[in-house]
Amino acid sequence: MDGLMAVEPRRRVCRPTRSTCLHSGLDQGHYAKTGFFWRPYNLVMTLRQFEYLIAVAEEHSFTRAAMRLLVSQPALSHQVKVLEDSIGGPLLDRLTRSVELTALGDAFLPHAVAAVRGAEEATDAARAVVRLTAGELRVATLQSIALGIIPPVIQAWRHEHPRVRVRIREFVHIDLLVAEMLHGGSDVAIGPEPQGWSGPRWSLGPEELLVVLPFDDAELRTGRATIDLRRLADRPWVLYAPAFELAPVVTAACSRAGFTPRAAVRTHHTATAVELAAAGLGPALVPGNVIGPDFQHCTVRPDPPISRELVAFTRPYVSPPASAFVETLTEHASLSGLAGM
């Protein structure tokens, strides 16, 4: 027609619906709704169905398989039939006097056996962790803590739970330690009290810091067991790197004594601080539990004492290995200074 545009009639697109699946002979159980459409899928198979199939294949009989599994024969037959329907063909050839695998069943059976064994092994592995006879424990701590506190705890843990491995990660700052726990990287963390932590916490007590002086320092010849930090205000100090967890602890202690320490050197390791201080670079504040007996005679307590509270903390769920490790930690961790001081 002139001046008019022909419009083609809209074609109706037929898509399978639940009702068309039913009336067209399609198996309703093999279709699931996805958005506006019904799409085919395989029914969920269960380990119990696998166990039934394995028993029938081994016994060559539904009756004997039902007796072996302590279930009724109709229930067993029904579950095997459901499994066959979900696969799309018979797994068993039901003969007059025996039951044999079909070609489908012969191909399927090894995988069913592997699935059942895998589930059993997974269950055994999980239960072994609960019983502390296997598994791995992930511990996160600070570099300033690992050297003095962790070794005696690990020694005791290996004696009590030799089959549970321990993996330790060290961090330089409490913020990194907290991030590690929040992201699920470790099971237990050891450090100063984390601000705003809402999960479980266990107090380990105060960690005492001591002053390490040069071997030939005049302050050591006075015979005093303590020293006021103000007497060391004019000296260069062995300090920690700014990002190191103990750096603000030392700065705050010196500030309370009325001075800001000058750095002779900055280090990331408490053991290095002990060595450099004893060698003569300057005094250092070091956790007492990292100072070995070779340096005891060049170590004095600050007056007033300097310490920080340490805790173990976890996420809300505390696994059996983590709980056991906290018990070992609270019993064997050494936070005090040198023995005999």
N, C-alpha and C positions, 0 to 999 in steps of 0.2 A: 504493500500500500504506500502511495506517495505521501511523503512528509511524516510518516509514522515509522518508528523503529520496532522491528520485530523482537519480541522477547521470548527467548527459549524457555520452555517450561523447566522448572527446577526438578532435577532428578532426585528421587528419594533413595538415600543410601541405607541399605539394610545392614545392621550390625547385630551380631549375636547378643541376645539378652538372656537373662536367666530363664525366661519362659520359652524362648526359642531353643535353648539348650535342652530343656526338658522335653519339648514336643518333637524335636528333630532327632531324638534318639541319642543325643550327646549325654555323656555321663555327668550329672550335676556335681558329683564329688570331685571331678577333675577340673572344675572351673572356679575361679575366684574373681571377685569384682575389683578392678583396678581403675579408679576414676569413674568414668561412666560406662566402662566396657567390662565384659566378662572374658577373662583370659585363662587358658589352660595352665595347670600346674600339677606337680606330683604331690600326692598326699604325704603327710609327715610320717616317716618311719620311726619306730621306736626300738630301743635296745631289747625290750622284752620280746618283740616280734622276732628279732634276730635270734634270740636265745631259743624261742620255740622252733624256728626253722632248723637251727643247728641240732637240737635234740631229736627232731623227727628224722633228719638226715642220718644221724648217728645210730638211732634205734631202728630205722626202717619201719617205723610203726607210730601212728598217732596215739594209740593206746599206751604203749610203753613209754613214749615221750611224756604223756600227761602224768603217768604214775611217777616218772623220774622227777618231774618238776613240781609235783604235788598240786596240780591244777586239774580242773575237769576237762575231759576230752572235747566237749563242744566249744568251750572257751578257747582252747588251744587251736582247734580247727578254724574257728572264726578269725582269730588274729592272723593265722597264716594266710587265710583267704584275703583278708584286708591288705596284707603285704603284697600278695600276688596281684591284686587289683591295682595297687599304686604303682607297681612296676610295669604292668601291662601285659602280663602273660603268666602261665603256670610255672612255678618253681619245682613242683613235685608231681611225679607221675603216680597217681593212686591206683596201684594194681590190685588184683584180687587178694593176694597173700602178703604183699609187702608194699612199701612206699619207696620210690627211687627218685633221684634228682633228674630233672629235665636238663636240656642244654642250657636254658636260662639259669636254672638252679645251680648247675655245676659252675657257671661263670660267677654267680652272685655269692655263693657260699664262702669262698675265701675272704671276701671283703667283709661279710657279716662277722666271721670269726675274728678278723683283725679289729673291727669296730668294738666288739664285746671285750676283747683283750685290752684294747686301748683304754676303754672306760674303766676297766678294773685296775689297770696300771695308774691311770690318773687318780682314781680314788685312793689307791695305796700310797701314792706320792703325797697327796694332800694330808692323809692321816699320819704319814711319817713326819711331816712338818709339825703337826699338832703334838706328836709324841716326842719331838726334838730328836729324832733319829735320822733326819736327813734335811736337806734344804739349804738355803742361804740367808744370812742376816746382813742387811745393809746398814752400816753405821756412818753417820756424818758427824764431823767435829771440827774444831778450829785447830789450826797449826800450833797455836800456843798451848793447846791442851793435849794434843795427841801424844807428844813425847813423854809427858810426866804421868798422865792418868791411864791411858789406854793399855800400855804393855802389860802391867800386872793383871788387868781385867781380862785381857785376851788369854793370858796364861791360865787363869782360873777357868775361863769358859771352855778352852780346849780340853781341860781335864774333866769338866762336868758334862760337856756335850761335844765329844770329838767328831761327830758326824755332821754337825751343822757348820757350814763354812761361814766365815765372816769377811765381808768386804768393807774396807774403810775408805772414806773420801774426806780429804782435808780442805778447809776453806779459810780464807784470811780474815773474813768479817762475818759478824752475826747476821747481817742482812742476807748474805749469800747462803748462809746455813738455813735460815728460815725459808728462803726461796726453794732450796733443795727439798725441804720437807713438804712445802705446799704443792710442789709439782710431782710428789710421789717418788722422788728419786732415792729416798732412804727410809728405813723403818724406824730408826731411833736417832735422835740428834743430841749432842752433848755440847753445852756452851753456857754463856751467861743467860740470865732470864730474858726470853724474847718478849719485847713489848707487844701487847695486844694478842698474844697467843691464846687461843680459846680451847686448845686441845689439852690432853692430860700432861701434867708436869710432875717431876719428882725432884725434890731438893737433894743435892749431893753435899751441901755444906759450903763453907768459905774456902777459897783457894788463896793461900798466903803468898804474898810477894816479898822477896828479900833483896837486899842490896849486895851486889857483887863489886868488890873493889880490887885494884891491882894487888898482886902478891906482896909487893914491898911498900904498900901504902902506910903512911904514918898513923892513920886512924886505927889500923889493925893492931899497932903496937901499944895502944892505950889499954888494951885488955877489956874494953867495954863490949858487951854483947849487943848493944843497940846503938843507933846513930840517928840524930836529927838531920833530916834532909837539908835543912838550912846551912849546915856545915859544908855541904857540897854544891851550894848555889853558884859559886864562881868557877866551877870546873866544866870542861866540855864533857858531854855524856854520850854513852852508847845508847842511842834511841832506836825506836822501831820505825819502819816505813809508815807513812801516813795512813795507808790503806790497811795496815795490820791491826788486828783487834786490840792489842795491848797498848797501842800508841796513845789513845785518849786516856787510858788508865794512868799511864805514867805522867802525861801532861797535867791531869787533874791532881795527882798527888803532889807534884812540884808546885802547882798553883796554890794549893792549900798551905804549902810551906812558904809561900810568898815570892816565888821566882818562876821564870820561864827557862827551862833547860836549853843550853846550846848544844848542838849536835856535833860530836866528833865524827860520827858515822851513823848511818841508819841501816838496819837489817830487817829481814823478813823472818828470822829464825831465833828462837830463844836460846838454843844451844850455841849459836854463833855469838849472841850477845854475851853469854857467860865467858866464852873464850877471849873475846876482844876486851872485855872489862878486866879480866884477870891479867891479860897481857899488858895493860897500862893505858889503853885509849881513854878510859874514863869510867865512872861508876855506871851501873846498869841495874834496873829493877826487873827481877826475873821471878817467875813462879818457883817456889821452893822445891817443888817436886821434880823439877828438871835439872836441878843442880846435883851433880855427882859428888861422890866422896872426895875426889881429887881437888875439889874447889871449896870444900867446907871451911878450911881455915882462912879463906878470903871473903867470907860471907857474913854479914851482920843483919840483924833485924832493924827495920826502920822504926822510929819512935815519933809519933804514934804508929801503930801497926797499919799495914795496907793489905786489903784483901778484896776479893769480889766473890759474889755468890754464884755458884754453878748449879745447873739443873740438867736433867735429862727430859726430853719432851718428844711426844709422838702425835700422830694424827688421832682422831677420835677412836678408830678401830685399832686396838693393840693386839697384834698377832701373838700367838703363844711364844715364838722365839724372841720377839721383842720384849714381852713381859718377863721372860726368864733372864734376858740380858740385863734389863734394868735391875733385877734382884742381884745379879752378880756384880753389877756396877756399883750399887750402893754398898755392897759388902766389901769389895776389894779396891775401890778407887782410893788413891792416896792424894789428899789435897793439902796436907799440912806441910810445914817446912822440913828442913833437914833434921833427922833424928839426933837427939842429944843437944840441940841448940836451945 
